[in-house]
Amino acid sequence: MNSPVDSKGPYTINVQKPLFPSAFRVKRGTPALLNPTFQKSAEDASLLYEVLWSGGYMDAVNGMLHISDQELASMRKLELLEVLCEDVLPRSLSEIQRLSAQMELRRGSLRMDDFERTVLTMVFTAQQLQHTSPGHQRELWVNALLRLYKAIKGDLRPESSKATNA
């Protein structure tokens, strides 16, 4: 008889490593911030768009989210976005490359929280490109952005078109 962990039997358990492991560590002293997500409604998506459109950016050096519009910055709802940007998202090139490599190996659709974090990581990566000098380092950042884009694009395509285009 096969046990649940036997990889040869019908009871096989397929456990994938989390894409964003830091999301599962308690942040800032409150369990409510375990595995945080920002977008739970269309209003949240609009707020994120407004933050980015107003010049909001993620600082790689200090690991902080900067929002220049003081009215926006004072919104309590954005505290969760700050936690995501400052404590959960990868900020170094090596962390982003690790994430994109994991995503290339992944099968099936992303969970909503992983999708959100991947898109935010893409935004951060694109912001880093404007501060990176031309050369090898810039090429690495461009490659990381393209790999994340391909992962998101693949996640958005229905299974039938993935099989057709393969």
DSSP file with accessible surface (Angstrom, degrees, kcal/mol):
  #  RESIDUE AA STRUCTURE BP1 BP2  ACC     N-H-->O    O-->H-N    N-H-->O    O-->H-N    TCO  KAPPA ALPHA  PHI   PSI    X-CA   Y-CA   Z-CA
    1    1 A M              0   0  216      0, 0.0     2,-0.3     0, 0.0     8,-0.0   0.000 360.0 360.0 360.0 140.7    0.0    0.0    0.0
    2    2 A N        -     0   0   60      4,-0.0     5,-0.0     6,-0.0     0, 0.0  -0.578 360.0-139.3 -84.1 139.4    1.2    3.5   -0.9
    3    3 A S    >   -     0   0   55     -2,-0.3     3,-1.9     1,-0.1     6,-0.2  -0.550  30.8-103.7 -88.8 162.8    1.8    6.1    1.8
    4    4 A P  T 3  S+     0   0   79      0, 0.0     9,-0.5     0, 0.0    -1,-0.1   0.759 122.3  48.2 -59.2 -21.9    0.8    9.7    1.2
    5    5 A V  T 3  S+     0   0  122      7,-0.2     2,-0.5     3,-0.0     7,-0.1   0.449  81.0 115.2-100.2   2.1    4.4   10.7    0.6
    6    6 A D    X   -     0   0   46     -3,-1.9     3,-0.8     1,-0.2     5,-0.1  -0.582  55.8-154.4 -72.9 121.1    5.1    7.9   -1.8
    7    7 A S  T 3  S+     0   0   94     -2,-0.5    -1,-0.2     1,-0.2     5,-0.1   0.544  87.9  56.5 -77.1  -3.0    5.9    9.5   -5.2
    8    8 A K  T 3  S+     0   0  186      3,-0.0    -1,-0.2     0, 0.0    -2,-0.0   0.592  96.3  71.3-103.0 -11.8    4.8    6.4   -7.1
    9    9 A G  S X  S-     0   0   10     -3,-0.8     3,-1.0    -6,-0.2    -6,-0.0  -0.405  91.9 -99.4-104.2 178.5    1.3    5.9   -5.9
   10   10 A P  T 3  S+     0   0  108      0, 0.0    -1,-0.1     0, 0.0    -3,-0.1   0.602 113.7  68.0 -72.4  -8.8   -2.0    7.7   -6.3
   11   11 A Y  T 3  S+     0   0  130     -8,-0.2    -5,-0.1    -5,-0.1    -4,-0.0   0.088  70.3 148.8 -99.1  24.8   -1.6    9.5   -3.0
   12   12 A T    <   -     0   0   71     -3,-1.0     2,-0.5    -7,-0.1    -7,-0.2  -0.330  36.7-148.8 -63.6 136.5    1.2   11.6   -4.1
   13   13 A I        -     0   0  101     -9,-0.5     2,-0.8     2,-0.0    -1,-0.1  -0.933   4.5-159.3-108.3 123.4    1.5   15.1   -2.5
   14   14 A N        +     0   0  134     -2,-0.5     2,-0.6     2,-0.0    -2,-0.0  -0.879  14.5 179.9-105.5 102.1    2.9   17.8   -4.7
   15   15 A V        -     0   0  118     -2,-0.8     2,-0.4     0, 0.0    -2,-0.0  -0.914   9.7-159.6-106.7 121.9    4.1   20.6   -2.5
   16   16 A Q        -     0   0   71     -2,-0.6     3,-0.1     1,-0.0    -2,-0.0  -0.800  24.9-110.5-100.0 143.6    5.7   23.6   -4.1
   17   17 A K        -     0   0  149     -2,-0.4     2,-0.1     1,-0.1    -1,-0.0  -0.407  44.3 -99.0 -64.5 144.2    8.0   26.0   -2.3
   18   18 A P        -     0   0   50      0, 0.0    -1,-0.1     0, 0.0     6,-0.0  -0.400  21.2-140.5 -65.2 141.8    6.4   29.4   -1.8
   19   19 A L  S    S+     0   0    0      1,-0.3    83,-0.1     2,-0.1    84,-0.1   0.817 100.4  33.7 -69.5 -33.5    7.4   32.0   -4.3
   20   20 A F  S >  S+     0   0    2      1,-0.1     3,-1.9    69,-0.0     4,-0.3  -0.693  70.0 173.0-124.0  77.7    7.6   34.7   -1.6
   21   21 A P  G >  S+     0   0   47      0, 0.0     3,-1.8     0, 0.0    -1,-0.1   0.818  74.1  65.6 -60.9 -29.0    8.8   32.9    1.6
   22   22 A S  G >  S+     0   0   22     66,-0.3     3,-1.4     1,-0.3    13,-0.2   0.739  87.3  71.0 -68.0 -16.4    9.1   36.1    3.5
   23   23 A A  G <  S+     0   0    0     -3,-1.9    12,-3.9     1,-0.3    -1,-0.3   0.720  93.3  57.3 -69.7 -16.9    5.4   36.6    3.3
   24   24 A F  G <  S+     0   0   84     -3,-1.8     2,-0.4    -4,-0.3    -1,-0.3   0.235  88.4  88.6-101.0  13.6    5.0   33.7    5.7
   25   25 A R  S <  S-     0   0  145     -3,-1.4    10,-0.2     8,-0.1     2,-0.1  -0.931  90.1-105.7-108.4 134.6    7.0   35.3    8.5
   26   26 A V        -     0   0   81     -2,-0.4     2,-0.4     8,-0.1     3,-0.2  -0.351  40.9-155.0 -61.3 130.6    5.3   37.5   10.9
   27   27 A K  B >   -A   30   0A  25      3,-0.6     3,-1.9     1,-0.2     6,-0.3  -0.853  60.2  -1.4-110.8 146.6    6.1   41.2   10.3
   28   28 A R  T 3  S-     0   0  123     -2,-0.4    -1,-0.2     1,-0.3    -2,-0.0   0.773 119.9 -66.7  51.8  30.7    6.1   44.2   12.5
   29   29 A G  T 3  S+     0   0   77     -3,-0.2    -1,-0.3     1,-0.1    -3,-0.1   0.608 108.5 103.1  75.2  15.1    4.9   42.2   15.5
   30   30 A T  B X   -A   27   0A  51     -3,-1.9     3,-1.7     1,-0.1    -3,-0.6  -0.978  59.1-151.4-136.0 126.3    1.4   41.3   14.4
   31   31 A P  G >  S+     0   0   98      0, 0.0     3,-1.8     0, 0.0    -1,-0.1   0.713  93.0  76.7 -63.3 -18.4    0.1   38.0   13.1
   32   32 A A  G 3  S+     0   0   85      1,-0.3    -3,-0.0    -5,-0.1    -6,-0.0   0.730  89.3  58.3 -64.2 -19.9   -2.4   39.9   11.0
   33   33 A L  G <  S+     0   0   32     -3,-1.7     2,-0.4    -6,-0.3    -1,-0.3   0.247  74.9 123.0 -96.6  14.9    0.4   40.7    8.6
   34   34 A L  S <  S-     0   0   79     -3,-1.8   -10,-0.2     1,-0.3    -8,-0.1  -0.644  90.0  -5.5 -76.0 124.8    1.2   37.1    7.9
   35   35 A N  S    S-     0   0   50    -12,-3.9    -1,-0.3    -2,-0.4   -11,-0.1   0.943  94.2-162.3  55.4  57.7    1.0   36.5    4.1
   36   36 A P        -     0   0    6      0, 0.0     2,-0.3     0, 0.0    -1,-0.1  -0.332  14.9-171.5 -74.5 148.0   -0.4   40.0    3.3
   37   37 A T        -     0   0   33      1,-0.1     3,-0.1    79,-0.0    76,-0.1  -0.981  10.6-162.8-132.1 149.6   -2.1   41.0    0.1
   38   38 A F        +     0   0    0     -2,-0.3     2,-0.9     1,-0.2     3,-0.1   0.868  69.4  68.4 -98.5 -47.9   -3.1   44.6   -0.9
   39   39 A Q        +     0   0   60      1,-0.2    -1,-0.2     5,-0.1     3,-0.1  -0.661  42.5 141.8 -87.8 108.5   -5.6   44.3   -3.7
   40   40 A K  S    S+     0   0  135     -2,-0.9     2,-0.3     1,-0.2    -1,-0.2   0.384  70.9  18.9-118.5  -4.3   -8.9   42.9   -2.4
   41   41 A S  S  > S-     0   0   48     -3,-0.1     4,-1.7     1,-0.1    -1,-0.2  -0.955  84.2 -97.3-155.1 171.6  -11.2   45.1   -4.5
   42   42 A A  H  > S+     0   0   72     -2,-0.3     4,-2.4     1,-0.2     5,-0.2   0.853 122.4  58.4 -64.3 -32.9  -11.3   47.3   -7.6
   43   43 A E  H  > S+     0   0  139      1,-0.2     4,-2.3     2,-0.2    -1,-0.2   0.887 103.8  51.4 -64.3 -37.8  -10.8   50.3   -5.3
   44   44 A D  H  > S+     0   0   19      2,-0.2     4,-2.4     1,-0.2    -1,-0.2   0.909 109.4  49.7 -64.9 -42.0   -7.6   48.8   -4.1
   45   45 A A  H  X S+     0   0   38     -4,-1.7     4,-2.3     1,-0.2    -2,-0.2   0.914 111.2  49.6 -63.1 -40.4   -6.4   48.4   -7.6
   46   46 A S  H  X S+     0   0   75     -4,-2.4     4,-2.5     2,-0.2    -2,-0.2   0.893 109.6  51.6 -64.9 -38.5   -7.3   52.0   -8.4
   47   47 A L  H  X S+     0   0   15     -4,-2.3     4,-2.5     2,-0.2    -2,-0.2   0.920 109.2  49.7 -64.9 -42.7   -5.4   53.2   -5.3
   48   48 A L  H  X S+     0   0   15     -4,-2.4     4,-2.4     2,-0.2     5,-0.2   0.929 110.9  49.9 -61.4 -44.6   -2.3   51.2   -6.3
   49   49 A Y  H  X S+     0   0  144     -4,-2.3     4,-3.0     1,-0.2     5,-0.2   0.924 110.4  50.4 -59.0 -43.8   -2.5   52.8   -9.8
   50   50 A E  H  X S+     0   0  102     -4,-2.5     4,-2.0     2,-0.2    -1,-0.2   0.900 109.1  51.5 -63.4 -40.2   -2.9   56.2   -8.2
   51   51 A V  H  <>S+     0   0    1     -4,-2.5     5,-2.5     2,-0.2    -2,-0.2   0.946 114.9  41.8 -61.7 -47.4    0.2   55.7   -6.0
   52   52 A L  H ><5S+     0   0   58     -4,-2.4     3,-1.4     1,-0.2    -2,-0.2   0.908 113.8  52.0 -68.3 -40.7    2.3   54.6   -9.0
   53   53 A W  H 3<5S+     0   0  199     -4,-3.0    -1,-0.2     1,-0.3    -2,-0.2   0.848 104.7  57.1 -65.2 -31.5    1.0   57.4  -11.3
   54   54 A S  T 3<5S-     0   0   36     -4,-2.0    -1,-0.3    -5,-0.2    -2,-0.2   0.475 130.4 -92.0 -81.0   0.2    1.8   60.0   -8.6
   55   55 A G  T < 5 +     0   0   42     -3,-1.4    -3,-0.2     1,-0.2    -2,-0.1   0.582  66.6 163.8 102.9  12.2    5.4   58.9   -8.6
   56   56 A G      < +     0   0    3     -5,-2.5     2,-0.3    -6,-0.2    -1,-0.2  -0.354  13.4 174.2 -62.1 140.5    5.5   56.3   -5.9
   57   57 A Y  E     -B   66   0B 108      9,-2.2     9,-3.3     7,-0.0     2,-0.5  -0.984  33.3-119.0-148.2 160.3    8.6   54.2   -6.0
   58   58 A M  E     -B   65   0B  11     -2,-0.3     2,-0.6     7,-0.2     7,-0.2  -0.900  25.9-139.7-104.0 123.9   10.3   51.5   -4.0
   59   59 A D  E  >> -B   64   0B  31      5,-3.3     4,-1.4    -2,-0.5     5,-0.7  -0.740  10.2-164.8 -86.7 116.0   13.8   52.3   -2.8
   60   60 A A  T  45S+     0   0   33     -2,-0.6    -1,-0.2     2,-0.2    31,-0.1   0.855  85.2  52.9 -69.6 -35.0   16.2   49.4   -3.2
   61   61 A V  T  45S+     0   0  129      1,-0.2    -1,-0.2     3,-0.1    -2,-0.0   0.959 124.8  22.5 -68.4 -51.1   18.9   50.8   -0.9
   62   62 A N  T  45S-     0   0  110      2,-0.1    -1,-0.2     0, 0.0    -2,-0.2   0.540  99.1-128.7 -94.6  -9.1   16.7   51.5    2.1
   63   63 A G  T  <5 +     0   0    7     -4,-1.4     2,-0.3     1,-0.2    -3,-0.2   0.839  61.6 135.4  66.3  35.0   13.9   49.0    1.2
   64   64 A M  E   < -B   59   0B  87     -5,-0.7    -5,-3.3    23,-0.0     2,-0.5  -0.865  57.3-126.4-120.0 150.9   11.2   51.6    1.6
   65   65 A L  E     -B   58   0B  15     -2,-0.3     2,-0.5    -7,-0.2    -7,-0.2  -0.818  27.1-158.5 -89.7 126.5    8.1   52.6   -0.3
   66   66 A H  E     -B   57   0B  56     -9,-3.3    -9,-2.2    -2,-0.5     2,-0.5  -0.951  12.0-177.4-111.6 126.2    8.2   56.4   -1.1
   67   67 A I        -     0   0   17     -2,-0.5     6,-0.1   -11,-0.2   -11,-0.1  -0.973   7.9-168.2-123.0 113.7    4.9   58.2   -1.9
   68   68 A S        +     0   0   82     -2,-0.5     2,-0.7   -17,-0.2    -1,-0.1   0.815  67.5  85.7 -75.4 -29.4    5.4   61.8   -2.7
   69   69 A D     >  -     0   0   63      1,-0.2     4,-2.9   -18,-0.1     5,-0.2  -0.613  67.5-158.1 -75.4 110.4    1.7   62.8   -2.5
   70   70 A Q  H  > S+     0   0  147     -2,-0.7     4,-1.5     1,-0.2    -1,-0.2   0.840  89.2  54.9 -62.3 -35.3    1.2   63.5    1.2
   71   71 A E  H  4 S+     0   0  156      2,-0.2     4,-0.3     1,-0.2    -1,-0.2   0.938 113.6  41.4 -64.5 -45.1   -2.6   63.0    1.0
   72   72 A L  H >4 S+     0   0    6      1,-0.2     3,-1.9     2,-0.2     6,-0.2   0.929 111.3  56.6 -64.7 -46.1   -2.0   59.5   -0.5
   73   73 A A  H 3< S+     0   0   31     -4,-2.9    -1,-0.2     1,-0.3    -2,-0.2   0.777 101.9  57.5 -59.1 -27.7    0.8   58.7    1.8
   74   74 A S  T 3< S+     0   0   95     -4,-1.5    -1,-0.3    -3,-0.2     2,-0.2   0.548  78.2 115.2 -83.1  -5.2   -1.4   59.4    4.9
   75   75 A M    X   -     0   0   79     -3,-1.9     3,-1.1    -4,-0.3     4,-0.3  -0.465  62.3-144.8 -71.0 129.0   -4.0   56.8    3.9
   76   76 A R  T >  S+     0   0  189      1,-0.3     3,-1.9    -2,-0.2     4,-0.4   0.840  96.0  66.4 -61.3 -33.9   -4.1   53.9    6.4
   77   77 A K  T >> S+     0   0   66      1,-0.3     3,-0.9     2,-0.2     4,-0.7   0.814  91.3  63.9 -59.6 -28.6   -4.8   51.4    3.6
   78   78 A L  H <> S+     0   0    0     -3,-1.1     4,-2.4     1,-0.2    -1,-0.3   0.616  80.1  81.3 -76.2  -9.7   -1.4   52.0    2.2
   79   79 A E  H <> S+     0   0   93     -3,-1.9     4,-2.0    -4,-0.3    -1,-0.2   0.898  92.1  50.8 -60.2 -37.7    0.3   50.6    5.4
   80   80 A L  H <> S+     0   0   33     -3,-0.9     4,-2.4    -4,-0.4    -1,-0.2   0.899 108.0  51.5 -67.2 -39.3   -0.3   47.1    4.0
   81   81 A L  H  X S+     0   0    3     -4,-0.7     4,-2.8     1,-0.2     5,-0.2   0.902 108.0  53.4 -63.7 -37.9    1.3   48.1    0.6
   82   82 A E  H  X S+     0   0   50     -4,-2.4     4,-2.9     2,-0.2     5,-0.3   0.917 107.4  50.6 -61.9 -43.2    4.3   49.4    2.6
   83   83 A V  H  X>S+     0   0    4     -4,-2.0     4,-2.8     2,-0.2     5,-0.8   0.940 112.0  48.0 -60.8 -45.2    4.6   46.0    4.4
   84   84 A L  I  X>S+     0   0    0     -4,-2.4     5,-2.6     1,-0.2     4,-1.5   0.950 117.5  40.4 -59.0 -50.6    4.5   44.2    1.0
   85   85 A C  I  <5S+     0   0    3     -4,-2.8    -2,-0.2     3,-0.2    -1,-0.2   0.867 124.5  36.5 -69.2 -36.1    7.1   46.5   -0.6
   86   86 A E  I  <5S+     0   0   27     -4,-2.9    -2,-0.2    -5,-0.2    -3,-0.2   0.785 132.1  20.2 -90.4 -28.7    9.4   46.7    2.4
   87   87 A D  I  <5S+     0   0   51     -4,-2.8    -3,-0.2    -5,-0.3    -2,-0.2   0.629 127.5  32.6-117.7 -19.4    9.2   43.2    3.9
   88   88 A V  I  <<S+     0   0    4     -4,-1.5   -66,-0.3    -5,-0.8   -65,-0.2   0.825  92.0  81.3-110.9 -46.6    7.9   40.8    1.3
   89   89 A L  S   <S-     0   0    7     -5,-2.6     2,-0.2     1,-0.1     7,-0.1  -0.335  80.6-112.8 -69.4 143.1    9.0   41.7   -2.2
   90   90 A P        +     0   0    9      0, 0.0    -1,-0.1     0, 0.0    -2,-0.1  -0.487  33.5 178.4 -70.3 142.8   12.5   40.7   -3.4
   91   91 A R        +     0   0   74     -2,-0.2     2,-0.2   -31,-0.1   -28,-0.1   0.583  51.8  78.6-122.1 -18.1   14.7   43.8   -3.9
   92   92 A S  S  > S-     0   0   44      1,-0.1     4,-2.2   -32,-0.0     5,-0.2  -0.626  81.4-121.0 -93.0 155.6   18.1   42.4   -5.0
   93   93 A L  H  > S+     0   0   18     -2,-0.2     4,-2.8     1,-0.2     5,-0.2   0.918 113.8  52.8 -58.7 -42.1   18.9   41.2   -8.5
   94   94 A S  H  > S+     0   0   81      1,-0.2     4,-2.2     2,-0.2    -1,-0.2   0.897 109.1  49.0 -64.5 -38.6   19.8   37.8   -7.2
   95   95 A E  H  > S+     0   0   87      2,-0.2     4,-2.2     1,-0.2    -1,-0.2   0.898 112.8  47.9 -65.8 -40.0   16.5   37.4   -5.3
   96   96 A I  H  X S+     0   0    0     -4,-2.2     4,-2.7     2,-0.2    -2,-0.2   0.896 110.8  50.8 -69.5 -38.1   14.5   38.5   -8.4
   97   97 A Q  H  X S+     0   0   58     -4,-2.8     4,-2.3     2,-0.2    -2,-0.2   0.904 109.7  51.0 -64.4 -39.8   16.5   36.1  -10.5
   98   98 A R  H  X S+     0   0   95     -4,-2.2     4,-2.4    -5,-0.2    -2,-0.2   0.938 110.7  49.3 -60.8 -45.0   15.7   33.3   -8.0
   99   99 A L  H  X S+     0   0    0     -4,-2.2     4,-2.4     1,-0.2    -2,-0.2   0.943 111.4  47.6 -60.4 -47.8   12.0   34.2   -8.2
  100  100 A S  H  X S+     0   0    0     -4,-2.7     4,-1.8     1,-0.2    -1,-0.2   0.891 111.1  51.7 -65.7 -35.6   11.9   34.2  -12.0
  101  101 A A  H  X S+     0   0   38     -4,-2.3     4,-1.2     2,-0.2    -1,-0.2   0.925 110.4  48.7 -64.8 -41.9   13.7   30.8  -12.1
  102  102 A Q  H  X S+     0   0   32     -4,-2.4     4,-0.8     1,-0.2     3,-0.3   0.896 109.8  52.6 -63.1 -39.3   11.2   29.4   -9.7
  103  103 A M  H  < S+     0   0   15     -4,-2.4     3,-0.4     1,-0.2    -1,-0.2   0.851 103.8  56.2 -67.9 -34.0    8.3   30.7  -11.7
  104  104 A E  H  < S+     0   0   96     -4,-1.8    -1,-0.2     1,-0.2    -2,-0.2   0.816 110.3  45.7 -66.7 -28.6    9.7   29.1  -14.9
  105  105 A L  H  < S+     0   0  139     -4,-1.2    -1,-0.2    -3,-0.3    -2,-0.2   0.617  93.7 103.5 -85.9 -15.0    9.6   25.7  -13.2
  106  106 A R     <  -     0   0   40     -4,-0.8     2,-0.3    -3,-0.4     4,-0.1  -0.423  56.1-155.0 -75.7 142.2    6.1   26.2  -11.8
  107  107 A R        +     0   0  185     -2,-0.1    -2,-0.1     2,-0.1     2,-0.0  -0.877  54.3  21.8-114.7 148.8    3.1   24.5  -13.3
  108  108 A G  S    S-     0   0   51     -2,-0.3     2,-0.1     2,-0.0    -2,-0.0  -0.195  99.1 -41.8  88.0 176.0   -0.5   25.8  -13.0
  109  109 A S        -     0   0   83      1,-0.1     2,-0.1    -2,-0.0    -2,-0.1  -0.451  60.1-108.2 -79.3 152.1   -1.9   29.2  -12.3
  110  110 A L        -     0   0   23     -2,-0.1     2,-0.1     1,-0.1    -1,-0.1  -0.463  33.8-110.7 -73.2 148.1   -0.5   31.5   -9.7
  111  111 A R     >  -     0   0  107     -2,-0.1     4,-2.6     1,-0.1     5,-0.2  -0.426  35.1-106.7 -70.2 158.1   -2.4   32.2   -6.6
  112  112 A M  H  > S+     0   0  142      1,-0.2     4,-2.5     2,-0.2     5,-0.2   0.895 120.0  50.5 -57.7 -41.8   -3.8   35.7   -6.4
  113  113 A D  H  > S+     0   0   16      1,-0.2     4,-2.3     2,-0.2    -1,-0.2   0.917 111.9  47.5 -66.6 -38.8   -1.3   36.8   -3.8
  114  114 A D  H  > S+     0   0    0      2,-0.2     4,-2.2     1,-0.2    -2,-0.2   0.886 111.0  52.1 -67.7 -37.2    1.6   35.5   -5.8
  115  115 A F  H  X S+     0   0   47     -4,-2.6     4,-2.4     2,-0.2     5,-0.2   0.952 110.6  47.7 -61.9 -47.8    0.3   37.2   -8.9
  116  116 A E  H  X S+     0   0   10     -4,-2.5     4,-2.5     1,-0.2    -2,-0.2   0.930 113.5  47.1 -58.9 -46.6    0.0   40.5   -7.1
  117  117 A R  H  X S+     0   0    0     -4,-2.3     4,-2.3     1,-0.2    -1,-0.2   0.865 110.5  52.5 -66.8 -34.8    3.5   40.2   -5.6
  118  118 A T  H  X S+     0   0    0     -4,-2.2     4,-2.3     2,-0.2    -1,-0.2   0.919 110.0  48.0 -67.4 -42.3    5.0   39.2   -9.0
  119  119 A V  H  X S+     0   0   46     -4,-2.4     4,-2.2     2,-0.2    -2,-0.2   0.933 112.5  49.0 -63.8 -43.3    3.4   42.3  -10.7
  120  120 A L  H  X S+     0   0    3     -4,-2.5     4,-2.5     1,-0.2    -2,-0.2   0.890 109.5  52.5 -64.3 -35.6    4.7   44.5   -7.9
  121  121 A T  H  X S+     0   0    0     -4,-2.3     4,-2.7     2,-0.2    -1,-0.2   0.894 107.3  52.7 -65.8 -37.0    8.2   42.9   -8.3
  122  122 A M  H  X S+     0   0   36     -4,-2.3     4,-2.7     2,-0.2    -2,-0.2   0.913 108.3  50.4 -62.2 -42.2    8.0   43.7  -12.0
  123  123 A V  H  X S+     0   0   35     -4,-2.2     4,-2.3     2,-0.2    -2,-0.2   0.946 111.8  47.4 -61.0 -47.2    7.2   47.4  -11.2
  124  124 A F  H  X S+     0   0    1     -4,-2.5     4,-2.1     2,-0.2    -2,-0.2   0.929 111.8  50.3 -59.3 -44.7   10.2   47.5   -8.8
  125  125 A T  H  X S+     0   0    0     -4,-2.7     4,-1.5     1,-0.2    -2,-0.2   0.923 110.2  49.6 -62.3 -43.2   12.4   45.9  -11.4
  126  126 A A  H  X S+     0   0   45     -4,-2.7     4,-1.0     1,-0.2    -1,-0.2   0.898 109.6  52.1 -63.1 -38.7   11.3   48.4  -14.1
  127  127 A Q  H  < S+     0   0   24     -4,-2.3     4,-0.4     1,-0.2     3,-0.4   0.875 106.4  54.4 -65.5 -34.3   12.0   51.2  -11.6
  128  128 A Q  H >< S+     0   0   28     -4,-2.1     3,-1.3     1,-0.2     4,-0.3   0.847  97.8  65.2 -68.2 -31.4   15.5   49.8  -11.1
  129  129 A L  H >< S+     0   0   21     -4,-1.5     3,-1.3     1,-0.3    -1,-0.2   0.869  95.0  56.8 -59.9 -37.9   16.3   49.9  -14.8
  130  130 A Q  T 3< S+     0   0  140     -4,-1.0    -1,-0.3    -3,-0.4    -2,-0.2   0.699 110.7  44.9 -70.0 -13.9   16.0   53.7  -14.9
  131  131 A H  T <  S+     0   0  134     -3,-1.3     2,-0.5    -4,-0.4    -1,-0.3   0.326  94.9  94.2-107.7   5.5   18.8   53.9  -12.3
  132  132 A T  S <  S-     0   0   23     -3,-1.3     3,-0.1    -4,-0.3    -4,-0.0  -0.865  73.8-127.0-105.2 130.2   21.1   51.3  -13.8
  133  133 A S      > -     0   0   93     -2,-0.5     5,-0.6     1,-0.1    -2,-0.1  -0.379  38.5 -89.8 -69.3 149.3   23.9   52.3  -16.1
  134  134 A P  T   5S+     0   0  119      0, 0.0     2,-0.3     0, 0.0     3,-0.1  -0.245  87.1  67.5 -56.7 146.3   24.1   50.6  -19.5
  135  135 A G  T  >5S-     0   0   36      1,-0.2     4,-2.1    -3,-0.1     5,-0.2  -0.907 102.2 -32.6 137.6-163.5   26.3   47.5  -19.5
  136  136 A H  H  >5S+     0   0  130     -2,-0.3     4,-2.0     1,-0.2    -1,-0.2   0.894 130.1  52.8 -61.0 -44.5   26.2   44.0  -18.1
  137  137 A Q  H  >5S+     0   0  100      1,-0.2     4,-1.9     2,-0.2    -1,-0.2   0.915 109.6  49.5 -60.7 -42.2   24.3   44.9  -14.9
  138  138 A R  H  ><S+     0   0   86     -5,-0.6     4,-2.7     1,-0.2    -1,-0.2   0.905 107.7  54.2 -63.8 -40.6   21.6   46.6  -16.9
  139  139 A E  H  X S+     0   0  131     -4,-2.1     4,-2.6     1,-0.2    -1,-0.2   0.884 106.7  52.2 -60.7 -38.5   21.3   43.6  -19.2
  140  140 A L  H  X S+     0   0   43     -4,-2.0     4,-2.2     2,-0.2    -1,-0.2   0.910 110.5  47.2 -64.1 -42.4   20.8   41.3  -16.1
  141  141 A W  H  X S+     0   0   19     -4,-1.9     4,-2.4     2,-0.2    -2,-0.2   0.914 112.4  50.1 -64.8 -41.6   18.0   43.6  -14.8
  142  142 A V  H  X S+     0   0   56     -4,-2.7     4,-2.6     1,-0.2    -2,-0.2   0.935 110.8  49.7 -61.8 -44.4   16.3   43.6  -18.3
  143  143 A N  H  X S+     0   0   75     -4,-2.6     4,-2.4     1,-0.2    -1,-0.2   0.908 109.9  50.6 -61.9 -41.7   16.5   39.9  -18.4
  144  144 A A  H  X S+     0   0    0     -4,-2.2     4,-2.2     2,-0.2    -1,-0.2   0.924 111.0  49.2 -62.5 -42.2   15.0   39.5  -15.0
  145  145 A L  H  X S+     0   0   38     -4,-2.4     4,-2.7     1,-0.2    -2,-0.2   0.928 111.3  49.2 -63.6 -43.7   12.1   41.9  -16.0
  146  146 A L  H  X S+     0   0   84     -4,-2.6     4,-2.6     1,-0.2    -1,-0.2   0.898 109.6  51.6 -64.0 -39.1   11.5   39.9  -19.2
  147  147 A R  H  X S+     0   0   49     -4,-2.4     4,-1.9     2,-0.2    -1,-0.2   0.907 111.7  46.8 -65.5 -40.0   11.4   36.6  -17.3
  148  148 A L  H  X S+     0   0    0     -4,-2.2     4,-2.4     2,-0.2     5,-0.2   0.921 111.7  51.8 -66.0 -42.2    8.9   38.0  -14.9
  149  149 A Y  H  X S+     0   0  113     -4,-2.7     4,-3.2     1,-0.2     5,-0.2   0.930 109.1  49.8 -59.0 -45.9    6.8   39.4  -17.7
  150  150 A K  H  X S+     0   0  140     -4,-2.6     4,-2.7     1,-0.2    -1,-0.2   0.882 109.9  51.6 -62.3 -37.8    6.8   36.0  -19.5
  151  151 A A  H  X S+     0   0   24     -4,-1.9     4,-1.8     2,-0.2    -1,-0.2   0.930 113.2  44.0 -65.2 -43.4    5.7   34.3  -16.3
  152  152 A I  H  X S+     0   0   14     -4,-2.4     4,-1.8     2,-0.2    -2,-0.2   0.929 113.8  50.5 -66.9 -44.8    2.8   36.7  -15.8
  153  153 A K  H  X S+     0   0   98     -4,-3.2     4,-1.2     1,-0.2     3,-0.2   0.929 110.8  49.5 -58.6 -45.0    1.9   36.5  -19.5
  154  154 A G  H  < S+     0   0   16     -4,-2.7    -1,-0.2     1,-0.2    -2,-0.2   0.857 109.1  52.7 -62.7 -34.3    1.9   32.7  -19.3
  155  155 A D  H  < S+     0   0   29     -4,-1.8    -1,-0.2     1,-0.2    -2,-0.2   0.835 108.5  50.5 -70.2 -31.0   -0.3   32.9  -16.2
  156  156 A L  H  < S+     0   0  114     -4,-1.8    -1,-0.2    -3,-0.2    -2,-0.2   0.713  92.1  89.4 -81.7 -21.5   -2.9   35.0  -18.0
  157  157 A R  S  < S-     0   0   86     -4,-1.2     5,-0.0    -5,-0.2     0, 0.0  -0.586  85.3-112.2 -77.9 138.3   -3.2   32.8  -21.1
  158  158 A P    >>  -     0   0   85      0, 0.0     4,-1.6     0, 0.0     3,-0.6  -0.287  28.2-110.9 -64.8 153.9   -5.9   30.1  -20.9
  159  159 A E  H 3> S+     0   0  114      1,-0.2     4,-2.0     2,-0.2     5,-0.2   0.853 115.2  59.6 -54.9 -37.8   -4.6   26.5  -20.9
  160  160 A S  H 3> S+     0   0   87      1,-0.2     4,-1.8     2,-0.2    -1,-0.2   0.909 106.7  45.3 -63.9 -38.2   -5.9   25.9  -24.4
  161  161 A S  H <> S+     0   0   32     -3,-0.6     4,-2.3     2,-0.2    -1,-0.2   0.812 108.5  57.8 -76.8 -26.3   -3.8   28.6  -25.9
  162  162 A K  H  X S+     0   0   47     -4,-1.6     4,-0.8     2,-0.2    -2,-0.2   0.929 109.3  44.9 -64.3 -43.3   -0.7   27.5  -24.0
  163  163 A A  H  < S+     0   0   76     -4,-2.0     3,-0.3     1,-0.2    -2,-0.2   0.890 114.3  49.3 -68.1 -37.7   -1.0   24.1  -25.5
  164  164 A T  H  < S+     0   0  114     -4,-1.8    -2,-0.2     1,-0.2    -1,-0.2   0.887 115.3  43.1 -67.8 -39.8   -1.6   25.5  -29.0
  165  165 A N  H  <        0   0  105     -4,-2.3    -1,-0.2    -5,-0.1    -2,-0.2   0.510 360.0 360.0 -86.1  -6.9    1.4   27.9  -28.8
  166  166 A A     <        0   0  120     -4,-0.8    -3,-0.1    -3,-0.3    -4,-0.0  -0.137 360.0 360.0 -71.9 360.0    3.8   25.4  -27.3
